[in-house]
Amino acid sequence: MHQATFDRWQHSPLGWALCALAVALILQPRSVPLFMATVLCDALYAFQCLPETANHLLFEGFVCFAWLVGFGQHCLGRRRAGVAWGKLFAPEPGGRHPLDGSLVPLKVGLLLVYWLSVLHKLNYDFVDPETSCASYMYRRVAEALPFLPRAPWAEHVAIWSTLLAEAALPVLLLLARTWRLGLVAALSFHLMLGFDPTPGIYSFTGLLYALFVLVLPRGFVDLASQRLLRLSHLLGRPALLYVRLAGLAACIAILGYGATRDDRWAFHAGFVFFLVWAAVVSAGYVVTLTGLPTSTSTHASVTPRQARPRTPVLLWVLPCIVLANGLNPYVGLRTQLSFSMFSNLRTEGDKSNHLFMPRLLELGNYQEDLVEILAASDAELADFQRKQLLLPYFEFRRMVSGAEDLRVTYLRQGEEHTFECVGGVCNDTELAEPYSRLMGRLLYFRPVDKGPRMLCRH
């Protein structure tokens, strides 16, 4: 889903390696070494793609990083216990997976992603249908699904139902008495969201569909495993191999087709595949759900030791980095990649549109130092002037540093400046100097509307 939506992997050896490992993992899904190699490659690729990546890919990178920490600790512990190198990847007595202990931190991390997203959306512009991203996205989904009503009241419903759903879904999923309702609601909500044609939305839905199985009760997972095993015996190994190969051929065809095109047809091809995949996965969830006895407890069919796997302390790094990342806008740091996607949130300058959240800390003046473009020879910079957008100075410098031939006039802190480069020789050495790779990856800011309203943007 990710590679069909975002094309940066085509220009990265890590991106190609991730595709190859994913193909191998589909053919050998029980291989723990292959799984961990894929996780390592995914974590490295997520870091390489910073800062211009998607919020859900960043969260996926966080999960992979936490799994690497947990797996490293698992291998270290087994080596101390005298286990030979060749048997480090073998299943432990009792059948526990090396990453069983990561399930609780993963649940907390997923809960925080949802709740931080809600926190960011609690602002004046998100709850106003004229500017709200929920209204904007609802209108786009309604174009794809004509049965949805197109009326002002429907946009109000979209706003408040989005807030309610994102606040309630993780709670419903994680509570023993409500997880069934939570699963059906989450599948429905994110499938509906996937119809928005914004690049990356159906990729986000695909990630969550894959993660839900990790936060569901053990009894559900056991029943699903039994049914899959029964189905595999019924079909036979050759038939299953052919199914996997057919799916891989479809994926490769879509990726190859998208790599040759610059228009949105490539997106549509991937979206059709997503719909088929989502239908199959949803059917698997629902069929397993209907076959599960109502009285089944959260930890049915497992021993007490299996039901409560020990969580290594280091794995709590996942929810910690998720929380720290999500609070970035309120401590003066980056506003992009803080799970504030499509939230209408503004914390820059001397204006904040949040209903109640104050600035917790001031770790820099990145959000206060805004630049207004007055004129520019570069089309992208001129577009900011045309749309009446202000740029944080950090992003302005990122865009103009390293320029060969450029002339831009801008306002900064009330003073007019002109930055000019001819043949790579510039009149402002500070602006011409690119940031370090680490600084450039860690900080990322969205443009800000010059007017009083914060319009919808990623």
C-alpha positions as a Markdown table, in Angstrom:
| # | Residue | x | y | z |
|---|---|---|---|---|
| 1 | Met | 0.0 | 0.0 | 0.0 |
| 2 | His | 2.8 | 2.4 | 0.9 |
| 3 | Gln | 4.9 | 1.8 | -2.1 |
| 4 | Ala | 2.0 | 2.1 | -4.5 |
| 5 | Thr | 1.1 | 5.4 | -2.9 |
| 6 | Phe | 4.5 | 7.0 | -2.5 |
| 7 | Asp | 7.2 | 6.8 | -5.2 |
| 8 | Arg | 10.3 | 7.8 | -3.3 |
| 9 | Trp | 11.3 | 4.1 | -2.9 |
| 10 | Gln | 12.2 | 4.0 | -6.6 |
| 11 | His | 15.1 | 6.3 | -5.9 |
| 12 | Ser | 16.5 | 4.5 | -2.9 |
| 13 | Pro | 18.4 | 1.2 | -2.5 |
| 14 | Leu | 16.6 | 0.8 | 0.8 |
| 15 | Gly | 13.3 | 1.2 | -0.9 |
| 16 | Trp | 14.1 | -1.5 | -3.3 |
| 17 | Ala | 15.4 | -3.7 | -0.5 |
| 18 | Leu | 12.2 | -3.2 | 1.4 |
| 19 | Cys | 10.1 | -4.3 | -1.6 |
| 20 | Ala | 12.3 | -7.4 | -2.0 |
| 21 | Leu | 12.1 | -8.3 | 1.7 |
| 22 | Ala | 8.3 | -7.8 | 1.7 |
| 23 | Val | 8.0 | -10.2 | -1.2 |
| 24 | Ala | 10.2 | -12.8 | 0.5 |
| 25 | Leu | 8.2 | -12.4 | 3.7 |
| 26 | Ile | 4.9 | -13.0 | 2.0 |
| 27 | Leu | 6.4 | -16.2 | 0.6 |
| 28 | Gln | 7.9 | -17.2 | 4.0 |
| 29 | Pro | 5.7 | -15.5 | 6.6 |
| 30 | Arg | 6.9 | -17.7 | 9.5 |
| 31 | Ser | 10.5 | -16.8 | 9.2 |
| 32 | Val | 11.6 | -14.7 | 12.2 |
| 33 | Pro | 15.0 | -13.8 | 10.7 |
| 34 | Leu | 13.3 | -12.6 | 7.5 |
| 35 | Phe | 10.7 | -10.7 | 9.5 |
| 36 | Met | 13.4 | -8.9 | 11.6 |
| 37 | Ala | 15.4 | -8.1 | 8.4 |
| 38 | Thr | 12.2 | -6.5 | 7.0 |
| 39 | Val | 11.6 | -4.6 | 10.2 |
| 40 | Leu | 15.2 | -3.3 | 10.2 |
| 41 | Cys | 15.0 | -2.2 | 6.6 |
| 42 | Asp | 11.6 | -0.5 | 7.2 |
| 43 | Ala | 13.0 | 1.4 | 10.2 |
| 44 | Leu | 16.1 | 2.6 | 8.2 |
| 45 | Tyr | 13.9 | 3.6 | 5.3 |
| 46 | Ala | 11.5 | 5.5 | 7.5 |
| 47 | Phe | 14.5 | 7.6 | 8.8 |
| 48 | Gln | 15.9 | 8.1 | 5.3 |
| 49 | Cys | 12.6 | 9.5 | 4.1 |
| 50 | Leu | 12.5 | 12.2 | 6.8 |
| 51 | Pro | 11.3 | 14.9 | 6.9 |
| 52 | Glu | 9.0 | 14.6 | 3.8 |
| 53 | Thr | 7.2 | 11.5 | 4.8 |
| 54 | Ala | 3.7 | 10.7 | 6.0 |
| 55 | Asn | 2.7 | 10.6 | 9.7 |
| 56 | His | 1.6 | 7.0 | 9.6 |
| 57 | Leu | 4.9 | 5.9 | 8.0 |
| 58 | Leu | 6.7 | 7.7 | 10.8 |
| 59 | Phe | 4.6 | 5.8 | 13.4 |
| 60 | Glu | 5.3 | 2.6 | 11.5 |
| 61 | Gly | 9.0 | 3.5 | 11.8 |
| 62 | Phe | 8.6 | 4.0 | 15.5 |
| 63 | Val | 7.0 | 0.5 | 15.8 |
| 64 | Cys | 9.8 | -1.1 | 13.8 |
| 65 | Phe | 12.4 | 0.7 | 16.0 |
| 66 | Ala | 10.7 | -0.6 | 19.2 |
| 67 | Trp | 10.6 | -4.1 | 17.7 |
| 68 | Leu | 14.3 | -3.9 | 17.0 |
| 69 | Val | 15.0 | -2.9 | 20.6 |
| 70 | Gly | 12.8 | -5.7 | 21.9 |
| 71 | Phe | 14.3 | -8.3 | 19.6 |
| 72 | Gly | 17.8 | -7.2 | 20.4 |
| 73 | Gln | 17.0 | -7.6 | 24.1 |
| 74 | His | 15.5 | -11.0 | 23.5 |
| 75 | Cys | 18.6 | -12.3 | 21.7 |
| 76 | Leu | 20.9 | -10.9 | 24.4 |
| 77 | Gly | 18.8 | -12.6 | 27.1 |
| 78 | Arg | 18.9 | -16.0 | 25.2 |
| 79 | Arg | 22.6 | -15.7 | 24.7 |
| 80 | Arg | 23.2 | -15.1 | 28.4 |
| 81 | Ala | 21.0 | -18.2 | 29.0 |
| 82 | Gly | 23.5 | -20.2 | 26.9 |
| 83 | Val | 21.4 | -20.6 | 23.8 |
| 84 | Ala | 23.6 | -21.2 | 20.7 |
| 85 | Trp | 23.7 | -18.6 | 18.0 |
| 86 | Gly | 22.0 | -20.9 | 15.5 |
| 87 | Lys | 19.0 | -21.3 | 17.8 |
| 88 | Leu | 18.4 | -17.7 | 18.7 |
| 89 | Phe | 15.6 | -17.5 | 16.2 |
| 90 | Ala | 13.9 | -20.7 | 17.2 |
| 91 | Pro | 10.6 | -20.5 | 19.1 |
| 92 | Glu | 10.8 | -20.4 | 22.9 |
| 93 | Pro | 9.3 | -23.2 | 25.0 |
| 94 | Gly | 5.6 | -22.6 | 25.0 |
| 95 | Gly | 5.5 | -21.1 | 21.5 |
| 96 | Arg | 5.9 | -17.5 | 22.5 |
| 97 | His | 7.0 | -15.1 | 19.8 |
| 98 | Pro | 10.1 | -13.0 | 20.6 |
| 99 | Leu | 8.0 | -9.9 | 20.3 |
| 100 | Asp | 5.1 | -10.9 | 22.5 |
| 101 | Gly | 6.2 | -8.5 | 25.2 |
| 102 | Ser | 5.8 | -5.6 | 22.7 |
| 103 | Leu | 2.0 | -5.9 | 22.5 |
| 104 | Val | 1.1 | -3.7 | 25.5 |
| 105 | Pro | 3.4 | -0.8 | 24.5 |
| 106 | Leu | 2.1 | -1.1 | 21.0 |
| 107 | Lys | -1.5 | -0.8 | 22.3 |
| 108 | Val | -0.5 | 2.3 | 24.3 |
| 109 | Gly | 1.3 | 3.8 | 21.3 |
| 110 | Leu | -1.7 | 3.3 | 19.0 |
| 111 | Leu | -4.0 | 4.8 | 21.7 |
| 112 | Leu | -1.7 | 7.9 | 21.9 |
| 113 | Val | -1.7 | 8.3 | 18.1 |
| 114 | Tyr | -5.5 | 8.5 | 18.0 |
| 115 | Trp | -5.8 | 10.7 | 21.1 |
| 116 | Leu | -3.0 | 13.1 | 20.0 |
| 117 | Ser | -4.8 | 13.4 | 16.6 |
| 118 | Val | -8.0 | 14.4 | 18.5 |
| 119 | Leu | -6.1 | 16.8 | 20.7 |
| 120 | His | -4.7 | 18.7 | 17.7 |
| 121 | Lys | -8.2 | 18.8 | 16.1 |
| 122 | Leu | -9.7 | 20.6 | 19.1 |
| 123 | Asn | -9.3 | 24.1 | 17.5 |
| 124 | Tyr | -11.6 | 26.8 | 16.2 |
| 125 | Asp | -10.9 | 26.2 | 12.6 |
| 126 | Phe | -11.5 | 22.4 | 12.7 |
| 127 | Val | -14.9 | 22.8 | 14.2 |
| 128 | Asp | -15.9 | 25.4 | 11.6 |
| 129 | Pro | -17.3 | 23.7 | 8.4 |
| 130 | Glu | -16.0 | 26.6 | 6.3 |
| 131 | Thr | -12.4 | 25.7 | 7.1 |
| 132 | Ser | -12.5 | 22.2 | 8.6 |
| 133 | Cys | -10.5 | 19.4 | 7.1 |
| 134 | Ala | -13.3 | 17.1 | 8.1 |
| 135 | Ser | -15.7 | 19.0 | 5.9 |
| 136 | Tyr | -13.2 | 19.2 | 3.1 |
| 137 | Met | -12.5 | 15.4 | 3.2 |
| 138 | Tyr | -16.2 | 14.6 | 3.6 |
| 139 | Arg | -17.0 | 16.4 | 0.4 |
| 140 | Arg | -14.3 | 14.5 | -1.4 |
| 141 | Val | -15.5 | 11.2 | -0.1 |
| 142 | Ala | -19.1 | 12.1 | -1.0 |
| 143 | Glu | -17.9 | 12.6 | -4.6 |
| 144 | Ala | -16.7 | 9.0 | -4.7 |
| 145 | Leu | -19.8 | 7.7 | -2.7 |
| 146 | Pro | -22.9 | 9.5 | -4.2 |
| 147 | Phe | -25.2 | 8.0 | -1.6 |
| 148 | Leu | -23.8 | 10.2 | 1.1 |
| 149 | Pro | -25.8 | 13.4 | 1.7 |
| 150 | Arg | -24.4 | 16.7 | 0.6 |
| 151 | Ala | -25.9 | 19.2 | 2.9 |
| 152 | Pro | -24.4 | 21.7 | 5.5 |
| 153 | Trp | -25.7 | 19.5 | 8.4 |
| 154 | Ala | -23.8 | 16.5 | 7.0 |
| 155 | Glu | -20.6 | 18.5 | 7.3 |
| 156 | His | -21.3 | 19.3 | 10.9 |
| 157 | Val | -21.9 | 15.6 | 11.5 |
| 158 | Ala | -18.6 | 14.8 | 9.8 |
| 159 | Ile | -16.7 | 17.1 | 12.1 |
| 160 | Trp | -18.1 | 15.9 | 15.4 |
| 161 | Ser | -18.3 | 12.2 | 14.3 |
| 162 | Thr | -14.6 | 12.4 | 13.3 |
| 163 | Leu | -13.7 | 13.7 | 16.8 |
| 164 | Leu | -15.9 | 11.1 | 18.5 |
| 165 | Ala | -14.6 | 8.2 | 16.4 |
| 166 | Glu | -11.0 | 9.0 | 16.8 |
| 167 | Ala | -11.4 | 9.5 | 20.6 |
| 168 | Ala | -13.6 | 6.4 | 21.1 |
| 169 | Leu | -12.2 | 3.8 | 18.7 |
| 170 | Pro | -9.0 | 2.9 | 20.5 |
| 171 | Val | -10.8 | 2.7 | 23.8 |
| 172 | Leu | -13.5 | 0.4 | 22.4 |
| 173 | Leu | -10.8 | -1.8 | 20.7 |
| 174 | Leu | -8.7 | -2.2 | 23.9 |
| 175 | Leu | -11.5 | -2.8 | 26.4 |
| 176 | Ala | -12.5 | -6.5 | 27.0 |
| 177 | Arg | -16.3 | -5.7 | 26.9 |
| 178 | Thr | -16.3 | -3.5 | 23.8 |
| 179 | Trp | -13.5 | -4.7 | 21.5 |
| 180 | Arg | -16.0 | -6.4 | 19.1 |
| 181 | Leu | -18.0 | -3.2 | 18.6 |
| 182 | Gly | -14.7 | -1.3 | 18.3 |
| 183 | Leu | -13.3 | -3.6 | 15.6 |
| 184 | Val | -16.4 | -3.3 | 13.4 |
| 185 | Ala | -16.5 | 0.5 | 13.9 |
| 186 | Ala | -12.8 | 0.9 | 13.2 |
| 187 | Leu | -13.0 | -1.2 | 10.0 |
| 188 | Ser | -16.0 | 0.8 | 8.8 |
| 189 | Phe | -14.6 | 4.2 | 9.7 |
| 190 | His | -11.2 | 3.7 | 8.1 |
| 191 | Leu | -12.6 | 2.0 | 5.0 |
| 192 | Met | -14.8 | 5.1 | 4.5 |
| 193 | Leu | -11.8 | 7.4 | 5.1 |
| 194 | Gly | -9.9 | 5.4 | 2.5 |
| 195 | Phe | -12.1 | 6.7 | -0.3 |
| 196 | Asp | -10.6 | 10.2 | 0.1 |
| 197 | Pro | -8.4 | 10.6 | -3.0 |
| 198 | Thr | -5.6 | 12.4 | -1.1 |
| 199 | Pro | -2.4 | 10.4 | -1.6 |
| 200 | Gly | -1.6 | 8.3 | 1.5 |
| 201 | Ile | -5.0 | 8.0 | 3.0 |
| 202 | Tyr | -5.7 | 4.4 | 1.8 |
| 203 | Ser | -2.1 | 3.6 | 2.8 |
| 204 | Phe | -2.9 | 4.8 | 6.3 |
| 205 | Thr | -6.0 | 2.6 | 6.4 |
| 206 | Gly | -4.0 | -0.4 | 5.2 |
| 207 | Leu | -1.5 | 0.1 | 8.0 |
| 208 | Leu | -4.2 | 0.2 | 10.7 |
| 209 | Tyr | -6.0 | -2.8 | 9.2 |
| 210 | Ala | -2.7 | -4.7 | 9.7 |
| 211 | Leu | -2.1 | -3.4 | 13.2 |
| 212 | Phe | -5.6 | -4.1 | 14.6 |
| 213 | Val | -4.8 | -7.8 | 14.8 |
| 214 | Leu | -2.0 | -7.1 | 17.2 |
| 215 | Val | -4.2 | -5.3 | 19.7 |
| 216 | Leu | -7.1 | -7.8 | 19.7 |
| 217 | Pro | -7.7 | -10.5 | 22.3 |
| 218 | Arg | -5.6 | -13.7 | 22.1 |
| 219 | Gly | -8.7 | -15.8 | 21.7 |
| 220 | Phe | -9.6 | -14.0 | 18.5 |
| 221 | Val | -6.0 | -14.5 | 17.1 |
| 222 | Asp | -6.0 | -18.2 | 18.1 |
| 223 | Leu | -9.3 | -18.8 | 16.3 |
| 224 | Ala | -8.2 | -16.9 | 13.2 |
| 225 | Ser | -4.9 | -18.9 | 13.1 |
| 226 | Gln | -6.9 | -22.2 | 13.4 |
| 227 | Arg | -9.2 | -21.2 | 10.6 |
| 228 | Leu | -6.3 | -20.2 | 8.4 |
| 229 | Leu | -4.6 | -23.5 | 9.1 |
| 230 | Arg | -7.7 | -25.4 | 8.2 |
| 231 | Leu | -8.1 | -23.4 | 5.0 |
| 232 | Ser | -4.5 | -24.0 | 4.1 |
| 233 | His | -4.9 | -27.8 | 4.6 |
| 234 | Leu | -8.1 | -27.7 | 2.5 |
| 235 | Leu | -6.5 | -25.8 | -0.4 |
| 236 | Gly | -3.1 | -27.5 | -0.2 |
| 237 | Arg | 0.4 | -26.0 | -0.3 |
| 238 | Pro | 0.6 | -25.7 | -4.1 |
| 239 | Ala | -2.7 | -23.7 | -4.3 |
| 240 | Leu | -1.6 | -21.4 | -1.5 |
| 241 | Leu | 1.7 | -20.7 | -3.2 |
| 242 | Tyr | -0.2 | -19.9 | -6.4 |
| 243 | Val | -2.4 | -17.5 | -4.5 |
| 244 | Arg | 0.6 | -15.7 | -3.0 |
| 245 | Leu | 2.3 | -15.6 | -6.4 |
| 246 | Ala | -0.8 | -14.1 | -8.0 |
| 247 | Gly | -1.0 | -11.4 | -5.3 |
| 248 | Leu | 2.6 | -10.6 | -5.7 |
| 249 | Ala | 2.3 | -10.4 | -9.5 |
| 250 | Ala | -0.6 | -7.9 | -9.0 |
| 251 | Cys | 1.5 | -5.8 | -6.6 |
| 252 | Ile | 4.5 | -5.8 | -8.8 |
| 253 | Ala | 2.4 | -4.9 | -11.9 |
| 254 | Ile | 0.9 | -1.9 | -10.0 |
| 255 | Leu | 4.2 | -0.7 | -8.8 |
| 256 | Gly | 5.8 | -1.1 | -12.2 |
| 257 | Tyr | 2.8 | 0.7 | -13.8 |
| 258 | Gly | 3.0 | 3.5 | -11.3 |
| 259 | Ala | 6.7 | 3.9 | -11.8 |
| 260 | Thr | 6.2 | 4.8 | -15.5 |
| 261 | Arg | 3.5 | 7.4 | -15.0 |
| 262 | Asp | 3.2 | 10.9 | -13.4 |
| 263 | Asp | -0.6 | 11.2 | -13.4 |
| 264 | Arg | -3.1 | 9.9 | -11.0 |
| 265 | Trp | -3.9 | 6.7 | -12.9 |
| 266 | Ala | -1.2 | 5.1 | -11.0 |
| 267 | Phe | -3.0 | 6.0 | -7.8 |
| 268 | His | -6.3 | 4.6 | -9.1 |
| 269 | Ala | -4.7 | 1.3 | -9.9 |
| 270 | Gly | -3.3 | 1.0 | -6.4 |
| 271 | Phe | -6.6 | 2.1 | -4.9 |
| 272 | Val | -8.5 | -0.7 | -6.7 |
| 273 | Phe | -6.0 | -3.2 | -5.3 |
| 274 | Phe | -6.5 | -1.7 | -1.9 |
| 275 | Leu | -10.3 | -2.1 | -2.1 |
| 276 | Val | -10.0 | -5.8 | -3.0 |
| 277 | Trp | -7.4 | -6.3 | -0.2 |
| 278 | Ala | -9.5 | -4.4 | 2.3 |
| 279 | Ala | -12.5 | -6.5 | 1.4 |
| 280 | Val | -10.6 | -9.7 | 2.0 |
| 281 | Val | -9.1 | -8.6 | 5.3 |
| 282 | Ser | -12.4 | -7.2 | 6.5 |
| 283 | Ala | -14.1 | -10.4 | 5.7 |
| 284 | Gly | -11.4 | -12.3 | 7.6 |
| 285 | Tyr | -12.0 | -10.1 | 10.7 |
| 286 | Val | -15.8 | -10.3 | 10.6 |
| 287 | Val | -16.0 | -14.1 | 9.9 |
| 288 | Thr | -13.6 | -14.8 | 12.8 |
| 289 | Leu | -15.6 | -12.4 | 15.0 |
| 290 | Thr | -18.9 | -14.1 | 14.2 |
| 291 | Gly | -17.3 | -17.5 | 15.0 |
| 292 | Leu | -16.0 | -16.5 | 18.4 |
| 293 | Pro | -18.2 | -17.4 | 21.3 |
| 294 | Thr | -19.6 | -14.4 | 23.2 |
| 295 | Ser | -18.3 | -15.8 | 26.5 |
| 296 | Thr | -14.7 | -16.0 | 25.2 |
| 297 | Ser | -12.5 | -14.1 | 27.5 |
| 298 | Thr | -9.7 | -11.8 | 26.4 |
| 299 | His | -7.0 | -14.4 | 27.0 |
| 300 | Ala | -8.9 | -17.6 | 26.1 |
| 301 | Ser | -7.0 | -20.8 | 25.3 |
| 302 | Val | -3.6 | -19.6 | 26.6 |
| 303 | Thr | -1.8 | -20.4 | 29.8 |
| 304 | Pro | -1.5 | -17.6 | 32.4 |
| 305 | Arg | 2.2 | -17.3 | 31.6 |
| 306 | Gln | 1.4 | -16.8 | 27.9 |
| 307 | Ala | -1.4 | -14.5 | 28.6 |
| 308 | Arg | 0.8 | -12.1 | 30.5 |
| 309 | Pro | 4.1 | -11.9 | 28.6 |
| 310 | Arg | 6.7 | -9.8 | 30.4 |
| 311 | Thr | 7.2 | -6.4 | 28.8 |
| 312 | Pro | 10.8 | -5.4 | 28.7 |
| 313 | Val | 11.3 | -2.0 | 30.1 |
| 314 | Leu | 13.1 | -0.7 | 27.0 |
| 315 | Leu | 10.0 | -1.4 | 24.8 |
| 316 | Trp | 8.2 | 1.4 | 26.6 |
| 317 | Val | 10.3 | 3.6 | 24.4 |
| 318 | Leu | 7.5 | 3.3 | 21.8 |
| 319 | Pro | 4.8 | 5.2 | 23.6 |
| 320 | Cys | 7.3 | 7.6 | 25.0 |
| 321 | Ile | 8.6 | 8.7 | 21.6 |
| 322 | Val | 5.0 | 8.7 | 20.2 |
| 323 | Leu | 4.0 | 11.1 | 23.0 |
| 324 | Ala | 7.1 | 13.3 | 22.7 |
| 325 | Asn | 6.6 | 13.5 | 18.9 |
| 326 | Gly | 2.9 | 14.4 | 19.3 |
| 327 | Leu | 3.5 | 17.3 | 21.7 |
| 328 | Asn | 6.1 | 19.0 | 19.4 |
| 329 | Pro | 3.7 | 21.8 | 18.3 |
| 330 | Tyr | 3.2 | 22.8 | 21.9 |
| 331 | Val | 6.8 | 23.0 | 22.8 |
| 332 | Gly | 7.9 | 25.2 | 19.9 |
| 333 | Leu | 9.2 | 22.4 | 17.7 |
| 334 | Arg | 8.0 | 20.9 | 14.4 |
| 335 | Thr | 4.4 | 21.2 | 13.3 |
| 336 | Gln | 4.6 | 18.6 | 10.6 |
| 337 | Leu | 4.9 | 14.8 | 11.4 |
| 338 | Ser | 3.5 | 15.4 | 14.9 |
| 339 | Phe | 0.3 | 13.4 | 14.1 |
| 340 | Ser | -1.5 | 16.8 | 13.4 |
| 341 | Met | -2.3 | 15.8 | 9.9 |
| 342 | Phe | -5.5 | 17.4 | 8.5 |
| 343 | Ser | -6.2 | 19.1 | 11.9 |
| 344 | Asn | -6.3 | 22.8 | 11.0 |
| 345 | Leu | -4.0 | 23.3 | 14.0 |
| 346 | Arg | -2.0 | 26.5 | 14.2 |
| 347 | Thr | 0.5 | 27.3 | 17.0 |
| 348 | Glu | 2.9 | 29.5 | 15.0 |
| 349 | Gly | 3.5 | 33.2 | 15.5 |
| 350 | Asp | 1.6 | 35.0 | 18.2 |
| 351 | Lys | -1.6 | 33.2 | 17.3 |
| 352 | Ser | -2.9 | 29.8 | 18.4 |
| 353 | Asn | -6.3 | 28.5 | 17.3 |
| 354 | His | -6.5 | 25.7 | 19.9 |
| 355 | Leu | -9.5 | 25.7 | 22.1 |
| 356 | Phe | -7.5 | 25.3 | 25.3 |
| 357 | Met | -4.0 | 23.8 | 24.8 |
| 358 | Pro | -1.3 | 26.3 | 25.9 |
| 359 | Arg | 2.3 | 26.4 | 24.9 |
| 360 | Leu | 4.0 | 24.0 | 27.3 |
| 361 | Leu | 7.6 | 25.0 | 26.6 |
| 362 | Glu | 9.6 | 27.2 | 24.4 |
| 363 | Leu | 12.4 | 25.1 | 23.0 |
| 364 | Gly | 13.2 | 27.5 | 20.2 |
| 365 | Asn | 11.8 | 30.3 | 18.1 |
| 366 | Tyr | 11.2 | 28.2 | 15.1 |
| 367 | Gln | 7.5 | 28.8 | 15.1 |
| 368 | Glu | 7.8 | 32.5 | 15.9 |
| 369 | Asp | 10.2 | 33.4 | 13.1 |
| 370 | Leu | 7.9 | 33.7 | 10.1 |
| 371 | Val | 8.7 | 34.9 | 6.6 |
| 372 | Glu | 6.3 | 36.5 | 4.1 |
| 373 | Ile | 7.3 | 36.1 | 0.4 |
| 374 | Leu | 6.8 | 39.4 | -1.5 |
| 375 | Ala | 8.2 | 38.3 | -4.9 |
| 376 | Ala | 10.3 | 35.4 | -6.2 |
| 377 | Ser | 11.7 | 34.1 | -9.4 |
| 378 | Asp | 11.1 | 30.5 | -8.3 |
| 379 | Ala | 7.6 | 29.2 | -9.1 |
| 380 | Glu | 7.2 | 27.3 | -5.8 |
| 381 | Leu | 8.1 | 30.3 | -3.7 |
| 382 | Ala | 5.9 | 32.6 | -5.8 |
| 383 | Asp | 3.0 | 30.2 | -5.1 |
| 384 | Phe | 3.3 | 31.0 | -1.4 |
| 385 | Gln | 3.0 | 34.7 | -2.2 |
| 386 | Arg | 0.0 | 34.1 | -4.4 |
| 387 | Lys | -1.8 | 32.0 | -1.7 |
| 388 | Gln | -0.9 | 34.5 | 1.0 |
| 389 | Leu | 1.0 | 31.9 | 3.1 |
| 390 | Leu | 3.7 | 32.6 | 5.6 |
| 391 | Leu | 6.7 | 30.3 | 5.9 |
| 392 | Pro | 8.6 | 29.6 | 9.1 |
| 393 | Tyr | 12.2 | 30.8 | 8.5 |
| 394 | Phe | 13.5 | 27.3 | 9.0 |
| 395 | Glu | 11.5 | 26.0 | 6.0 |
| 396 | Phe | 12.3 | 29.2 | 4.0 |
| 397 | Arg | 16.0 | 28.5 | 4.5 |
| 398 | Arg | 15.6 | 24.9 | 3.6 |
| 399 | Met | 14.0 | 25.8 | 0.3 |
| 400 | Val | 16.5 | 28.5 | -0.8 |
| 401 | Ser | 19.8 | 27.1 | 0.5 |
| 402 | Gly | 22.0 | 25.7 | -2.2 |
| 403 | Ala | 20.3 | 27.6 | -5.0 |
| 404 | Glu | 22.2 | 28.4 | -8.1 |
| 405 | Asp | 20.1 | 31.2 | -9.6 |
| 406 | Leu | 17.4 | 32.7 | -7.5 |
| 407 | Arg | 16.0 | 36.1 | -6.5 |
| 408 | Val | 13.4 | 36.4 | -3.7 |
| 409 | Thr | 12.2 | 39.4 | -1.8 |
| 410 | Tyr | 10.7 | 38.7 | 1.6 |
| 411 | Leu | 9.6 | 40.2 | 5.0 |
| 412 | Arg | 11.1 | 38.9 | 8.2 |
| 413 | Gln | 10.3 | 40.5 | 11.6 |
| 414 | Gly | 8.9 | 43.5 | 9.8 |
| 415 | Glu | 12.0 | 44.2 | 7.7 |
| 416 | Glu | 12.2 | 43.7 | 3.9 |
| 417 | His | 15.1 | 41.6 | 2.5 |
| 418 | Thr | 16.2 | 40.4 | -0.9 |
| 419 | Phe | 18.1 | 37.1 | -1.3 |
| 420 | Glu | 19.8 | 36.7 | -4.6 |
| 421 | Cys | 22.0 | 34.0 | -6.0 |
| 422 | Val | 23.8 | 34.1 | -9.4 |
| 423 | Gly | 25.8 | 31.1 | -10.5 |
| 424 | Gly | 25.7 | 29.7 | -7.0 |
| 425 | Val | 27.2 | 32.9 | -5.5 |
| 426 | Cys | 24.7 | 34.4 | -3.0 |
| 427 | Asn | 24.4 | 37.7 | -1.0 |
| 428 | Asp | 23.4 | 36.0 | 2.3 |
| 429 | Thr | 25.8 | 33.3 | 3.5 |
| 430 | Glu | 23.4 | 32.1 | 6.2 |
| 431 | Leu | 20.5 | 31.5 | 3.9 |
| 432 | Ala | 22.7 | 29.9 | 1.3 |
| 433 | Glu | 24.1 | 27.3 | 3.8 |
| 434 | Pro | 22.0 | 24.1 | 4.0 |
| 435 | Tyr | 21.1 | 22.6 | 7.4 |
| 436 | Ser | 22.9 | 19.5 | 8.6 |
| 437 | Arg | 21.2 | 16.2 | 7.6 |
| 438 | Leu | 20.2 | 15.5 | 11.1 |
| 439 | Met | 18.7 | 18.9 | 11.8 |
| 440 | Gly | 16.9 | 18.9 | 8.4 |
| 441 | Arg | 15.3 | 15.5 | 9.1 |
| 442 | Leu | 14.2 | 16.2 | 12.7 |
| 443 | Leu | 12.5 | 19.6 | 12.1 |
| 444 | Tyr | 9.7 | 20.2 | 9.6 |
| 445 | Phe | 7.1 | 22.9 | 9.6 |
| 446 | Arg | 3.9 | 23.6 | 7.6 |
| 447 | Pro | 3.1 | 27.0 | 6.0 |
| 448 | Val | 0.7 | 29.2 | 7.8 |
| 449 | Asp | -2.2 | 31.3 | 6.4 |
| 450 | Lys | -1.5 | 35.1 | 6.6 |
| 451 | Gly | -5.2 | 35.7 | 7.3 |
| 452 | Pro | -7.1 | 34.9 | 10.5 |
| 453 | Arg | -8.2 | 31.4 | 9.5 |
| 454 | Met | -6.1 | 28.2 | 9.2 |
| 455 | Leu | -7.3 | 26.5 | 6.1 |
| 456 | Cys | -7.1 | 22.7 | 5.6 |
| 457 | Arg | -3.7 | 21.3 | 4.6 |
| 458 | His | -1.7 | 18.3 | 5.6 |
